[in-house]
Amino acid sequence: MSDSHGNCGGFQVRLGDEVRHNLDRYAEFIDANASYVVSETLKLLFRKHAEFKSWSGQHTNNHNQQQVQGGRYDNASLTA
């Protein structure tokens, strides 16, 4: 997988059937692949989410020091 800056990386995520269907349909609509849609959507989310931007600015030194345990997040954290 490669983004518009030439960076490559792999990542797996499980999606519900409806989300996956809509992702595939949207990718078809814009003539792109699902990886591009996910990448660009996340970039937009990260730019627009004010609370995340504030938190991220305060935690810049923790990027490589902490690992997510269990790989699960509380859905409420995305409702800002």
C-alpha positions in Angstrom: 0.0 0.0 0.0 1.4 3.4 -0.9 0.0 6.9 -0.1 0.5 10.1 -2.1 3.8 10.7 -0.5 5.2 7.3 -1.5 5.2 5.9 2.1 4.3 2.3 2.3 3.0 0.3 5.2 0.6 -2.5 6.1 -2.3 -2.4 8.4 -5.3 -4.6 8.9 -8.7 -3.5 10.2 -12.0 -5.3 10.6 -15.0 -3.5 9.3 -18.6 -4.3 9.5 -20.3 -5.4 6.3 -22.2 -2.1 5.8 -19.0 0.0 6.4 -17.0 -2.3 4.0 -19.7 -2.1 1.4 -19.9 1.7 1.6 -16.1 2.0 1.6 -15.9 -0.1 -1.6 -18.7 1.8 -3.2 -17.1 5.2 -2.4 -13.7 4.0 -3.7 -15.4 3.0 -6.9 -17.3 6.4 -7.0 -14.0 8.4 -6.9 -12.1 5.8 -8.9 -9.6 5.0 -6.1 -8.8 2.0 -4.0 -10.1 1.4 -0.4 -6.6 2.0 1.1 -6.6 5.5 -0.4 -10.1 6.3 0.9 -9.2 5.1 4.4 -5.9 7.0 4.4 -7.4 10.3 3.2 -10.4 10.0 5.5 -8.1 9.5 8.5 -5.9 12.4 7.5 -9.1 14.6 7.3 -10.2 13.3 10.7 -6.9 14.1 12.3 -6.8 17.6 10.9 -10.4 18.4 11.9 -10.7 16.9 15.3 -9.8 19.8 17.6 -9.6 17.7 20.8 -7.3 15.2 19.2 -5.0 17.9 17.8 -4.8 19.4 21.3 -4.0 16.1 22.9 -1.6 15.1 20.2 0.4 18.4 20.7 0.7 17.5 24.3 1.9 14.0 23.7 4.4 14.3 20.8 7.2 12.6 22.8 5.1 9.5 23.5 4.8 8.4 19.8 7.2 5.4 20.0 7.1 4.9 23.8 3.6 3.6 24.2 1.8 0.7 22.6 -1.9 0.2 22.4 -2.8 -2.8 24.5 -5.6 -5.0 23.2 -6.1 -2.9 20.1 -9.4 -1.5 21.2 -10.6 2.0 21.7 -13.8 3.4 23.3 -16.1 4.6 20.6 -17.0 7.6 22.7 -13.5 9.0 22.0 -14.5 9.6 18.4 -17.7 11.6 19.0 -16.1 15.0 19.5 
